[in-house]
Amino acid sequence: EVQLVESGGGLVQPGGSLRLSCAVSGFTFSDHYMDWVRQAPGKGLEWVARSRDKGNIYSTEYAASVEGRFTISRDESMNSLYLQMSSLKTEDTAVYFCARVAKTYHYENWGQGTLVTVSS
Amino acid sequence: DIQMTQSPSTLSASVGDRVTITCRASQSIVTWLAWYQQKPGKVPKVLIYKASTLQSGVPSRFSGSGSGTEFTLTISSLQPDDFATYYCQQYKSDPITFGQGTRLEIK
């Protein structure tokens, strides 16, 4: 069974940093693209970042709104995906989901989400 | 960036109704489109991918159609469990973008 479990969310002040983790199991991690998607309170879904698979040398992409502030990475030995967030802004407040990208490129599995609140 | 526009934003319907939600892309995405259902406080769940392929385990009352820039999600006979918010998503090109959502409410 595929499982994605996020952790690391919490309350942080504007300008601060936070690292989110997503522990995965039930599939070959290196074979899949993995994304972070967020949802601000009461709002829609917003793609944040992508880590491609081993065949694509784990290349990355970012939404313009987080480029230069967020870094996506993965540790294959730990079967974990990460999102390092810095220079956080109040508008980064959201539930952050990690998602497994299917071979047909839609989101096949989602984690339960972790809430990040940026506030003074 | 490819903009995705859903209509309507809110839809009121009754159990047993046939409902259709439309999603328009600002440029052709061929059939690189998925539909997700999300209930309050829950994780999104994929219903349809490649515009018309039903995800395994999803009831057959859900169907998707379209190509290019115009797509539809149809629920043939609404069930109580279907009242939720629905999102379309394009994955033809980065950045991946979602529609703003359609909230399906009980009339």
Interface residues (C-beta under 8 A of the other chain):
Chain A: D35 G44 L45 E46 W47 R50 E61 A63 A64 F97 A102 T104 Y105 H106 Y107 E108 W110 G111 Q112 G113
Chain B: W32 A34 Y36 Q38 V43 P44 K45 V46 Y49 K50 T53 Y87 Q89 Y91 D94 P95 I96 T97 F98 G99 Q100 G101
